[in-house]
């Protein structure tokens, strides 16, 4: 690993990681509500919120799969150094995966957990250019009083692919990031693309 590739991480590694971890839990408990991570470092190729979630969630026990767009020497070196997470070339062994919008059209291979240990599924960190500008969708389920209107800039096929991969309690949890902001989408949330699906 070249020391020239290394860039700063959290200013206060313990407290900042705890804040990021709590924010991540809160985002999954309240799906679709935006959260802002202020004290975030920057890393070439990653949005501040993406990098902060990596620093808060990844460790030596969480193998990480990188999609080709994030598989750069800088990202590999900094996540390996600051997080200690092993980088895996195999989706099947990843506990976390770093993806872009285009990668969501094929979620095959990622571990969905099992009926006995559904929590052992892979969590997807999805970096987007922004968290709005797409078709308005209704998110419903635990943690949402009625419904949240969310308009992520994603192709319609993404939601069909997610449905194919979710068999609650097994499934994939997602975080969508853009800039300093992120939202959570747990497997328990239903995403309705049409008025008929909201019934």
N, C-alpha and C positions, 0 to 999 in steps of 0.2 A: 504494500500500500504506500503510495506516495504522500508524504506529509504535505506536499504542496496542494493536494486536493482537499485537505481538511479545512472546514470553515466552522465558525462558532456555533454552539448550540444554545441551550437555555442559559441565561445569566445566573439564575439560582436553580440548579438542576433538580433539587428535591422539591421545593415549593412549586416551581413552575410545572413540573411533571404532575404533581398532585392536582394543581388547578386544571390542567388539561384533562386528566383522567376523570375528575368530577364533572367537568363540562361534557365529556363524551357520554358518561352515564346519564346525565340530565337530558342530553339530546335524544338518546334512545327512549327515555321515559316519556318525553314529550315530542313525538315524531312530527317533523315538518316545521318546527319552530327554529328560527335561526339563532345561532350562538356566535359570539365574537371572541376570538382569542387575541388579546391586545399585546401581551408581552411575548411576541413570537420572533424567533430568528429567521433569517432568510437563507435559502440554499438554492443555488442555480438549478432550475428545472422544477422546483416544487413551490407551490403557493405557501405563504406563511402558515395557514391553518393546516395544510397537509403535513408540513414538516413538524409542526407542534404536536399533532396527533401521533405521528410516528414516534416522536421522542417520549410521549406520554404512555403509549400503549405497547411499544415493542420492547422485547428484552431477549435474553438468551434462550428462552423457552418458546419463542414465537417465530418460527420460520416464515420468511417473507418471500412472496413471489412478485417480481416486477414485470409489468408489461413492457414490450420493447421500447415504447416511447419514454419510459422512466429508467431503463436499464443503461445508465450512463456511468462512467468511471467516478464522477463526482458524487452522484447519489449513492452508488454502491459503497464507496469509501466512507462517506459520512454516516450513513445508517449503520454500517457494520461497526464503526468506531464508537459512535455516541450511544447507540442502542444495544450493541452487542448481539443483534439478531442475526441468525444464520440466514443466508440468502439461498433459496432453493430454486432450481430450474423446473421443478415439478409442481403443477397446481395441486395435485392430490395430497402433498405433504405440507402445504402452506396453511398457517393459521391466520395470516393476513395477506392481502394482495393489494397492490397499488396499481390502479387502472385509470384510463381516460374514458370519455363518453363512448368512443367507438368500440371499446373493449367489452361493453356490456351486452352486446348483441350475441355473445357466445360465452355463457357461464359454465360450460361443461368442464368437468374435472375437479372443480372446487369441492371440498368436503362440506357436506350439509349436516354433519353430525349424525347421530343415530338416536333411536327412540330412548335408549338408556342414558346417553350422554349427548343431548342435543347442543349443549353449550360448547362442544368441541368442534363446532363448524368453523369455516373460514369467514373472517370479517373483511369486507371489501372497502377500501379507501378510494373514493372516486373523485378525481380532480376535474373540475369544470371551469370554463371561462367566467361563468357567473351562475347565480342560483335562481335566476328568473329568465323570462323571455321565451319560455316554451308554452305548450298547451296547458291550460289550467286543469289540474286533476284534483279529485277529492280523496284525501287520505282519511281513513276511518279506522277505529280500533282502540285497543287499550292505550290509555294516556291522552286520548283525544275526546273532549266532551261531546262534540257533535261531529264536525269534520274540519279539516284544515285544507285550504286551497293552496296548492303548491304548483308552481309552473317551471319546473326544471327544463333546461334546454336539451331534451333527450328525444331520440327517435321513438315512435310508438312501439316499435318492436322490442325495445328494452323492457317494457312492462310485461309483454307476453312471455319473454324469456325468463323474467323473474318469477312469474306465476308457475312456469314449468318446473322451476327449481325449488319451489317452496312447498313443503308438506308438513305443516306445523305439527309437532314442535320442532321438526327438523327444518332447516332453511338457512338463508344467508342474511346477515345483518350488514347494512351499508351506512357509510358516512359520505356525504357529498360536500366537497370543499370548493371554495373560490375566494381568493384573496385571504383576508383574515377571518372569514365567516365559514360556518359549516352547519349542516342539519343532519339529523339521524333518521334512518329508516329501518326499524327492526322487522324481523320476519313476520311478526304478528300484525303488522299494519296492512290493511287492504287499500289498494290503489284503484280507484274507479275512473275509467277513461271516458265513460258515457253516462248520460243521465239514467239509463236503464240499469247500469251496474251499481248505482247508488242505493237501489231499493233493497 
